[in-house]
Amino acid sequence: MNDFEKRKAYKIAEKKIQEERGFYTHLTVYVVMNIVIFIFKIQIGDYVNSEGYHNYLPWNLIITPILWGLGLIGHGLWTFRDNNGLGKIFNRSIFSKKWEEQKIKEFINKNNYF
């Protein structure tokens, strides 16, 4: 393995680690903020005597973590795509570098640029 290949491998590993750190940061913020939101909504509910608020409160306490959790699941699937099989799907899709390089070659050959 030459120096260029080592640097390339290091950059790839560094990017993966940054993606994982981002996911774990997102997960931590999700847990902490949902606990804070839950405590805050319950505490506010003691001071609000509106029937509309008490009907709204359970839905709000359920929907916030569910919707945010779906986003977190998507983030996790993307971050760990090589482990869960999504990497193979994305490598064959229009979002991959391989597809992009293939289209560039087709375009160059079609238009006789070289």
N, CA, C and O of each residue as an XYZ file, in Angstrom:
456
protein
N       0.858     -1.173      0.000
C       0.000      0.000      0.000
C       0.905      1.237      0.000
O       1.721      1.425      0.902
N       0.743      2.075     -1.028
C       1.585      3.267     -1.101
C       0.995      4.396     -0.257
O      -0.066      4.257      0.352
N       1.706      5.498     -0.241
C       1.323      6.628      0.609
C      -0.027      7.223      0.208
O      -0.820      7.609      1.067
N      -0.286      7.296     -1.112
C      -1.558      7.837     -1.592
C      -2.729      6.969     -1.140
O      -3.752      7.488     -0.693
N      -2.583      5.667     -1.254
C      -3.648      4.747     -0.845
C      -3.891      4.820      0.656
O      -5.032      4.722      1.108
N      -2.818      4.992      1.433
C      -2.970      5.127      2.882
C      -3.731      6.395      3.228
O      -4.607      6.381      4.093
N      -3.401      7.496      2.554
C      -4.117      8.756      2.818
C      -5.578      8.653      2.415
O      -6.454      9.166      3.111
N      -5.843      7.993      1.296
C      -7.227      7.816      0.840
C      -8.015      6.974      1.835
O      -9.148      7.314      2.176
N      -7.423      5.879      2.302
C      -8.072      5.014      3.290
C      -8.314      5.777      4.589
O      -9.358      5.630      5.224
N      -7.337      6.591      4.973
C      -7.489      7.395      6.195
C      -8.643      8.382      6.057
O      -9.427      8.554      6.991
N      -8.753      9.033      4.895
C      -9.844     10.004      4.668
C     -11.206      9.308      4.710
O     -12.162      9.845      5.268
N     -11.291      8.126      4.125
C     -12.546      7.377      4.135
C     -12.920      6.994      5.566
O     -14.068      7.147      5.982
N     -11.930      6.495      6.312
C     -12.184      6.116      7.708
C     -12.575      7.338      8.533
O     -13.473      7.263      9.372
N     -11.900      8.465      8.295
C     -12.202      9.696      9.029
C     -13.632     10.156      8.752
O     -14.337     10.584      9.666
N     -14.060     10.067      7.491
C     -15.428     10.450      7.136
C     -16.452      9.545      7.821
O     -17.469     10.021      8.325
N     -16.176      8.233      7.837
C     -17.078      7.291      8.508
C     -17.206      7.599      9.996
O     -18.305      7.566     10.551
N     -16.089      7.895     10.631
C     -16.096      8.207     12.062
C     -16.887      9.483     12.319
O     -17.630      9.563     13.297
N     -16.737     10.473     11.460
C     -17.501     11.713     11.617
C     -18.997     11.460     11.457
O     -19.804     12.032     12.190
N     -19.373     10.606     10.502
C     -20.787     10.255     10.322
C     -21.332      9.559     11.568
O     -22.432      9.867     12.025
N     -20.554      8.618     12.115
C     -21.002      7.910     13.319
C     -21.107      8.862     14.505
O     -22.067      8.791     15.272
N     -20.131      9.748     14.663
C     -20.185     10.725     15.749
C     -21.436     11.612     15.603
O     -22.104     11.920     16.590
N     -21.737     12.012     14.379
C     -22.935     12.811     14.133
C     -24.201     12.073     14.524
O     -25.115     12.657     15.104
N     -24.253     10.778     14.202
C     -25.424      9.990     14.576
C     -25.560      9.879     16.084
O     -26.649     10.068     16.626
N     -24.457      9.573     16.769
C     -24.528      9.429     18.228
C     -24.843     10.760     18.904
O     -25.506     10.781     19.941
N     -24.383     11.859     18.335
C     -24.755     13.184     18.848
C     -26.254     13.401     18.672
O     -26.930     13.873     19.586
N     -26.772     13.054     17.487
C     -28.196     13.180     17.212
C     -29.014     12.336     18.192
O     -30.036     12.789     18.707
N     -28.560     11.116     18.442
C     -29.243     10.219     19.377
C     -29.258     10.812     20.793
O     -30.281     10.768     21.475
N     -28.131     11.360     21.225
C     -28.049     11.965     22.561
C     -28.987     13.156     22.682
O     -29.707     13.291     23.671
N     -28.975     14.020     21.669
C     -29.869     15.189     21.683
C     -31.322     14.737     21.680
O     -32.153     15.329     22.369
N     -31.640     13.703     20.918
C     -33.004     13.160     20.867
C     -33.466     12.723     22.257
O     -34.555     13.093     22.695
N     -32.647     11.946     22.943
C     -33.030     11.433     24.259
C     -33.167     12.577     25.262
O     -34.172     12.668     25.968
N     -32.169     13.441     25.323
C     -32.187     14.544     26.304
C     -33.351     15.491     26.032
O     -34.083     15.854     26.953
N     -33.525     15.888     24.787
C     -34.582     16.858     24.478
C     -35.977     16.273     24.696
O     -36.880     16.986     25.132
N     -36.164     14.995     24.400
C     -37.488     14.409     24.635
C     -37.790     14.299     26.126
O     -38.942     14.442     26.535
N     -36.778     14.049     26.932
C     -36.988     14.054     28.384
C     -37.340     15.463     28.847
O     -38.268     15.644     29.635
N     -36.604     16.465     28.359
C     -36.878     17.854     28.736
C     -38.274     18.269     28.280
O     -39.018     18.885     29.043
N     -38.629     17.937     27.053
C     -39.958     18.287     26.537
C     -41.037     17.617     27.377
O     -42.033     18.252     27.722
N     -40.854     16.352     27.706
C     -41.837     15.633     28.500
C     -42.019     16.288     29.871
O     -43.147     16.524     30.305
N     -40.919     16.577     30.540
C     -40.993     17.211     31.868
C     -41.619     18.591     31.760
O     -42.470     18.951     32.573
N     -41.207     19.366     30.767
C     -41.736     20.717     30.592
C     -43.237     20.695     30.327
O     -43.984     21.468     30.928
N     -43.684     19.818     29.434
C     -45.119     19.751     29.101
C     -45.941     19.314     30.305
O     -47.035     19.831     30.529
N     -45.432     18.377     31.074
C     -46.156     17.925     32.259
C     -46.221     19.047     33.297
O     -47.271     19.269     33.900
N     -45.118     19.750     33.509
C     -45.092     20.838     34.491
C     -46.002     21.988     34.066
O     -46.712     22.556     34.895
N     -45.985     22.332     32.780
C     -46.851     23.405     32.282
C     -48.312     22.995     32.433
O     -49.171     23.822     32.739
N     -48.582     21.715     32.215
C     -49.954     21.222     32.316
C     -50.567     21.437     33.689
O     -51.786     21.570     33.804
N     -49.754     21.472     34.724
C     -50.262     21.720     36.068
C     -50.774     23.147     36.229
O     -51.641     23.402     37.065
N     -50.249     24.074     35.443
C     -50.625     25.488     35.566
C     -51.688     25.910     34.565
O     -52.270     26.986     34.698
N     -51.944     25.086     33.577
C     -52.941     25.416     32.563
C     -54.224     24.660     32.900
O     -54.212     23.442     33.082
N     -55.307     25.386     32.977
C     -56.586     24.760     33.320
C     -57.503     24.648     32.111
O     -58.716     24.509     32.266
N     -56.945     24.706     30.925
C     -57.739     24.637     29.702
C     -57.970     23.186     29.307
O     -57.042     22.376     29.323
N     -59.205     22.860     28.955
C     -59.520     21.504     28.529
C     -58.864     21.194     27.187
O     -58.459     20.057     26.941
N     -58.757     22.206     26.313
C     -58.121     22.020     25.011
C     -56.661     21.632     25.156
O     -56.153     20.807     24.396
N     -55.987     22.227     26.133
C     -54.574     21.906     26.352
C     -54.431     20.466     26.835
O     -53.533     19.748     26.394
N     -55.283     20.055     27.711
C     -55.196     18.692     28.242
C     -55.570     17.645     27.189
O     -55.095     16.511     27.260
N     -56.415     18.008     26.211
C     -56.711     17.100     25.103
C     -55.550     17.061     24.104
O     -55.295     16.038     23.469
N     -54.857     18.187     23.981
C     -53.742     18.310     23.043
C     -52.467     17.673     23.594
O     -51.655     17.158     22.826
N     -52.290     17.702     24.880
C     -51.053     17.269     25.520
C     -50.651     15.836     25.178
O     -49.500     15.627     24.795
N     -51.524     14.840     25.292
C     -51.080     13.462     24.983
C     -50.614     13.296     23.536
O     -49.626     12.608     23.280
N     -51.316     13.921     22.590
C     -50.914     13.810     21.195
C     -49.547     14.447     20.963
O     -48.708     13.909     20.241
N     -49.344     15.581     21.579
C     -48.071     16.277     21.409
C     -46.928     15.482     22.032
O     -45.833     15.433     21.472
N     -47.169     14.869     23.164
C     -46.128     14.077     23.818
C     -45.793     12.801     23.041
O     -44.687     12.273     23.158
N     -46.742     12.310     22.254
C     -46.526     11.090     21.478
C     -45.929     11.402     20.107
O     -44.991     10.736     19.668
N     -46.470     12.411     19.435
C     -46.070     12.688     18.056
C     -44.651     13.235     17.957
O     -43.927     12.881     17.027
N     -44.240     14.080     18.881
C     -42.895     14.654     18.807
C     -41.812     13.575     18.802
O     -40.977     13.580     17.898
N     -41.784     12.655     19.761
C     -40.733     11.628     19.700
C     -40.890     10.664     18.529
O     -39.893     10.142     18.030
N     -42.116     10.419     18.082
C     -42.311      9.493     16.966
C     -41.755     10.085     15.675
O     -40.990      9.429     14.967
N     -42.139     11.331     15.366
C     -41.660     11.936     14.128
C     -40.147     12.157     14.160
O     -39.450     11.878     13.184
N     -39.656     12.654     15.277
C     -38.223     12.857     15.414
C     -37.496     11.507     15.384
O     -36.402     11.393     14.832
N     -38.116     10.498     15.982
C     -37.540      9.158     15.981
C     -37.444      8.578     14.577
O     -36.478      7.884     14.259
N     -38.438      8.855     13.734
C     -38.368      8.402     12.340
C     -37.183      9.049     11.627
O     -36.476      8.396     10.860
N     -36.975     10.326     11.887
C     -35.805     10.996     11.320
C     -34.514     10.392     11.844
O     -33.546     10.237     11.100
N     -34.503     10.054     13.118
C     -33.326      9.435     13.732
C     -33.066      8.050     13.140
O     -31.913      7.677     12.923
N     -34.116      7.293     12.881
C     -33.967      5.977     12.244
C     -33.368      6.135     10.852
O     -32.471      5.387     10.462
N     -33.875      7.115     10.109
C     -33.317      7.372      8.781
C     -31.847      7.748      8.851
O     -31.041      7.298      8.036
N     -31.504      8.573      9.825
C     -30.111      8.972     10.018
C     -29.254      7.743     10.345
O     -28.153      7.593      9.816
N     -29.757      6.880     11.205
C     -29.028      5.673     11.568
C     -28.864      4.718     10.393
O     -27.797      4.133     10.206
N     -29.926      4.561      9.599
C     -29.832      3.696      8.423
C     -28.795      4.217      7.441
O     -28.042      3.439      6.855
N     -28.756      5.532      7.261
C     -27.777      6.110      6.349
C     -26.365      5.970      6.910
O     -25.441      5.613      6.179
N     -26.194      6.245      8.184
C     -24.871      6.191      8.802
C     -24.291      4.781      8.752
O     -23.106      4.610      8.465
N     -25.105      3.781      9.024
C     -24.634      2.399      9.061
C     -25.058      1.632      7.812
O     -25.326      0.432      7.880
N     -25.119      2.315      6.679
C     -25.600      1.721      5.427
C     -24.751      0.539      4.958
O     -25.269     -0.367      4.305
N     -23.467      0.532      5.279
C     -22.627     -0.594      4.861
C     -22.943     -1.848      5.661
O     -22.755     -2.960      5.167
N     -23.420     -1.684      6.886
C     -23.739     -2.830      7.739
C     -25.133     -3.373      7.488
O     -25.390     -4.549      7.742
N     -26.051     -2.526      6.987
C     -27.437     -2.965      6.857
C     -27.874     -3.232      5.417
O     -29.056     -3.477      5.174
N     -26.954     -3.189      4.465
C     -27.290     -3.512      3.090
C     -27.701     -2.319      2.243
O     -27.794     -2.448      1.022
N     -27.947     -1.178      2.839
C     -28.326     -0.007      2.054
C     -27.176      0.486      1.188
O     -27.399      1.097      0.143
N     -25.955      0.224      1.617
C     -24.797      0.632      0.821
C     -24.814      0.008     -0.556
O     -24.468      0.663     -1.540
N     -25.215     -1.254     -0.640
C     -25.285     -1.936     -1.931
C     -26.358     -1.307     -2.812
O     -26.163     -1.150     -4.017
N     -27.474     -0.952     -2.218
C     -28.558     -0.335     -2.979
C     -28.116      1.030     -3.507
O     -28.342      1.348     -4.675
N     -27.489      1.834     -2.652
C     -27.064      3.161     -3.074
C     -25.933      3.104     -4.095
O     -25.813      4.008     -4.922
N     -25.102      2.066     -4.056
C     -24.030      1.934     -5.037
C     -24.572      1.656     -6.436
O     -23.892      1.917     -7.428
N     -25.785      1.131     -6.519
C     -26.393      0.860     -7.812
C     -27.383      1.947     -8.224
O     -27.983      1.854     -9.294
N     -27.561      2.957     -7.411
C     -28.549      3.982     -7.707
C     -27.891      5.197     -8.352
O     -26.674      5.240     -8.526
N     -28.708      6.175     -8.699
C     -28.200      7.397     -9.317
C     -27.463      8.282     -8.315
O     -26.922      9.321     -8.693
N     -27.436      7.890     -7.058
C     -26.763      8.672     -6.026
C     -25.308      8.239     -5.836
O     -24.606      8.794     -4.991
N     -24.854      7.268     -6.602
C     -23.514      6.734     -6.384
C     -22.492      7.395     -7.299
O     -22.836      7.943     -8.347
N     -21.245      7.335     -6.890
C     -20.133      7.843     -7.690
C     -19.963      6.995     -8.953
O     -19.641      7.511    -10.024
N     -20.184      5.694     -8.809
C     -20.032      4.782     -9.945
C     -20.990      5.164    -11.071
O     -20.592      5.203    -12.235
N     -22.234      5.444    -10.735
C     -23.223      5.858    -11.725
C     -22.801      7.169    -12.375
O     -22.894      7.324    -13.592
N     -22.337      8.107    -11.563
C     -21.909      9.406    -12.064
C     -20.750      9.255    -13.055
O     -20.763      9.863    -14.126
N     -19.753      8.447    -12.698
C     -18.609      8.229    -13.580
C     -19.033      7.553    -14.885
O     -18.520      7.880    -15.955
N     -19.970      6.612    -14.790
C     -20.462      5.931    -15.976
C     -21.170      6.918    -16.898
O     -20.971      6.871    -18.112
N     -21.976      7.791    -16.361
C     -22.693      8.778    -17.168
C     -21.733      9.773    -17.816
O     -21.953     10.198    -18.951
N     -20.681     10.143    -17.108
C     -19.682     11.047    -17.678
C     -19.013     10.387    -18.879
O     -18.841     11.015    -19.923
N     -18.632      9.105    -18.727
C     -18.010      8.381    -19.842
C     -18.964      8.287    -21.027
O     -18.551      8.480    -22.170
N     -20.241      7.991    -20.762
C     -21.226      7.912    -21.835
C     -21.355      9.252    -22.550
O     -21.409      9.299    -23.779
N     -21.403     10.320    -21.799
C     -21.552     11.660    -22.362
C     -20.342     12.017    -23.233
O     -20.487     12.561    -24.328
N     -19.143     11.699    -22.723
C     -17.909     11.998    -23.461
C     -17.877     11.181    -24.763
O     -17.555     11.716    -25.823
N     -18.207      9.904    -24.680
C     -18.187      9.051    -25.876
C     -19.266      9.465    -26.876
O     -19.027      9.441    -28.084
N     -20.419      9.834    -26.401
C     -21.523     10.230    -27.268
C     -21.206     11.502    -28.026
O     -21.542     11.621    -29.204
N     -20.572     12.441    -27.375
C     -20.311     13.742    -27.986
C     -18.916     13.848    -28.587
O     -18.523     14.910    -29.070
N     -18.169     12.748    -28.557
C     -16.837     12.686    -29.161
C     -15.928     13.817    -28.700
O     -15.318     14.506    -29.517
N     -15.842     14.001    -27.406
C     -14.971     15.039    -26.861
C     -13.507     14.634    -26.911
O     -12.634     15.501    -26.925
N     -13.214     13.333    -26.937
C     -11.826     12.888    -26.972
C     -11.561     12.051    -28.175
O     -10.437     11.587    -28.369
